[in-house]
Amino acid sequence: MQQYFGIKKENDTIYLNEKDFNHIKNVMRMSEGTKVFTVYNGIRYLTILNKDLKSVNIIEEANNGDIKNKLKFYVPLLNDEKMSLIFQKCTELGATDYVIVNYERCKYKLDSEKANKKIIRWNKIIMEAAEQSYRNTYPVIEKIINTDEIENNGSVNILCSLDKEDVKPFTKVVTSEIECDNINVVFGPEGGLTPQEERIIVEKGYEKVSLGNEVLRTETVPLFISSVIKYLIRSE
Amino acid sequence: MQQYFGIKKENDTIYLNEKDFNHIKNVMRMSEGTKVFTVYNGIRYLTILNKDLKSVNIIEEANNGDIKNKLKFYVPLLNDEKMSLIFQKCTELGATDYVIVNYERCKYKLDSEKANKKIIRWNKIIMEAAEQSYRNTYPVIEKIINTDEIENNGSVNILCSLDKEDVKPFTKVVTSEIECDNINVVFGPEGGLTPQEERIIVEKGYEKVSLGNEVLRTETVPLFISSVIKYLIRSE
C-alpha cells in the first residue's frame, strides 16, 4: 500500500500536496475509495481516497513501530548523485537528521542560490524515501554549515577516520550493549578531513573510530552505519 | 569475532595468556568449539577454542585485509542503475559471490547478447569496487539463472520476505553468536517473489526472515545485509 504525508488535517479529513495528487492520479492511477496510509503530524492512519484525489478520510490509526532513536549524519557536501544516494538510502534505513557540512576538501561547490535549490531537491528525495519505507517522520535538511558549527549533542558522537592510531574500532564504540539510540556521526569527503578539521571535531568530544579493513567510499559510510544501527536496535 | 594474541605455538595449537583466558571464560562466557581469531608471530589465524579455554586449534590462516567469509547474494534482475549500485556497494562492504536470478516479476528483461554485455559491465564495476576497497579477492558474475537453480550451500540460507507470518526476525537468525561466515541471501524484485517461487526456495531449505518495520527498496536489502555482516565479523 502507498503512503503519503498529509499537509493539513480537518476532523477526519487529511489533505495531500500537489506532488502526491499527481502521483496518485497519473503514476498510480488510483481512484476514489483506494486505501492508502497517510501520516499527519507524526501519526500514521489507514485512510481512503476521496473523489478529488487530493484528500483522504481516516479509517483508523495504523501506527507502525515509529523510529524512536536519533541518528544524525553530518554529511560532507558531495556531488548531487552521491548526496541523493545518501539521503534516499539512509532515510529508508532510519536516519533521523542530516546536516550538510562544507569542508576544506569538498570539491563540489554551490553558491547560496544553487544550494537552496539543491536542498529543496534533496528534501523531496528524503520525503519520498520516508513514504516508501512507511516512516512516520522524516529528516529535514535546513542549511549548509561549517566545521565549527558541528554539535556534540549525541549520547555517542563518532568521527569516522582512516587513521590507524588513536582510533577505536567502530564495533567497540557502537554495540548492542552501549546506548546507541542517540548517535551523531561525522565523516569526511573524498580525500578526508584536514588534520585541523579533525582536531576541531575531536575537541568537541567526538571519538575517532575505524570502520574496519575494507576502505569504504565516502557515500558508503553512512549507508553502513545506518544499517548497523537498524540491525542493533530496530530489526526485530 | 574476538581476537587474541597467542604466547606459544606447537604444531596446530596456540596457547593464550591468563588475561585472555579470564576474558574468554568470565567476560565472553565462551565455550569449547567457539571460533576466535588468534595472532601468533604476526600471522592471523581462524582458530577454535579447546576445552581448557587456554589454548586454541588452528583452522586456517586468516590474514587481515583478506575477506574469509562467504556472503553470496542471489540478485534479482533489476535495471542497470540498481544492479550497478548493488554490485559496487556490496563489493565494498564485503560480498563474495553474486548470482543473478530472473524471477517472474522482474520487469527488466535482457536477451542473451545484451545480458553478456551487461555482465561484462557489472564485472568491471565489481573489480573497481574491490580495488577501491583494498580487497584481495572479488566476486565474478557468470550468468543469469532461474529460481530452481538457486543453491542452498550456505551454512545459513535466508530468504528476505515481506510476509508477517512464518518469518523469523533477521536479528535472531543472523547474530554474532551464530556462524555467519557462510551466508546465502535471496531477495525479491520490486513486487516480490511469487508464492510459487517462495515455495521452491523454502523447499530448498531457505529460512524466511523479516528485516524489520521500515520497508526497504529492493536494492537496499543487500546493502543492509552486507553492512550487518561486515559489522558482525569484519569491523574490528
Chai-1 contact restraints between the chains, C-beta under 6 A:
chainA,res_idxA,chainB,res_idxB,connection_type,confidence,min_distance_angstrom,max_distance_angstrom,comment,restraint_id
A,N64,B,N213,contact,1.0,0.0,6.0,A-B,restraint_1
A,G65,B,N213,contact,1.0,0.0,6.0,A-B,restraint_2
A,K89,B,T220,contact,1.0,0.0,6.0,A-B,restraint_3
A,E92,B,L216,contact,1.0,0.0,6.0,A-B,restraint_4
A,E92,B,T220,contact,1.0,0.0,6.0,A-B,restraint_5
A,S133,B,E214,contact,1.0,0.0,6.0,A-B,restraint_6
A,S133,B,V215,contact,1.0,0.0,6.0,A-B,restraint_7
A,Y134,B,V215,contact,1.0,0.0,6.0,A-B,restraint_8
A,P169,B,E236,contact,1.0,0.0,6.0,A-B,restraint_9
A,F170,B,S235,contact,1.0,0.0,6.0,A-B,restraint_10
A,T171,B,S235,contact,1.0,0.0,6.0,A-B,restraint_11
A,T171,B,E236,contact,1.0,0.0,6.0,A-B,restraint_12
A,G212,B,R234,contact,1.0,0.0,6.0,A-B,restraint_13
A,G212,B,S235,contact,1.0,0.0,6.0,A-B,restraint_14
A,N213,B,G65,contact,1.0,0.0,6.0,A-B,restraint_15
A,E214,B,G94,contact,1.0,0.0,6.0,A-B,restraint_16
A,E214,B,S133,contact,1.0,0.0,6.0,A-B,restraint_17
A,V215,B,S133,contact,1.0,0.0,6.0,A-B,restraint_18
A,V215,B,Y134,contact,1.0,0.0,6.0,A-B,restraint_19
A,L216,B,E92,contact,1.0,0.0,6.0,A-B,restraint_20
A,T220,B,K89,contact,1.0,0.0,6.0,A-B,restraint_21
A,T220,B,E92,contact,1.0,0.0,6.0,A-B,restraint_22
A,L223,B,L223,contact,1.0,0.0,6.0,A-B,restraint_23
A,F224,B,S227,contact,1.0,0.0,6.0,A-B,restraint_24
A,S227,B,F224,contact,1.0,0.0,6.0,A-B,restraint_25
A,S227,B,S227,contact,1.0,0.0,6.0,A-B,restraint_26
A,S227,B,V228,contact,1.0,0.0,6.0,A-B,restraint_27
A,V228,B,S227,contact,1.0,0.0,6.0,A-B,restraint_28
A,V228,B,Y231,contact,1.0,0.0,6.0,A-B,restraint_29
A,Y231,B,V228,contact,1.0,0.0,6.0,A-B,restraint_30
A,R234,B,G212,contact,1.0,0.0,6.0,A-B,restraint_31
A,S235,B,F170,contact,1.0,0.0,6.0,A-B,restraint_32
A,S235,B,T171,contact,1.0,0.0,6.0,A-B,restraint_33
A,S235,B,G212,contact,1.0,0.0,6.0,A-B,restraint_34
A,E236,B,P169,contact,1.0,0.0,6.0,A-B,restraint_35
A,E236,B,T171,contact,1.0,0.0,6.0,A-B,restraint_36
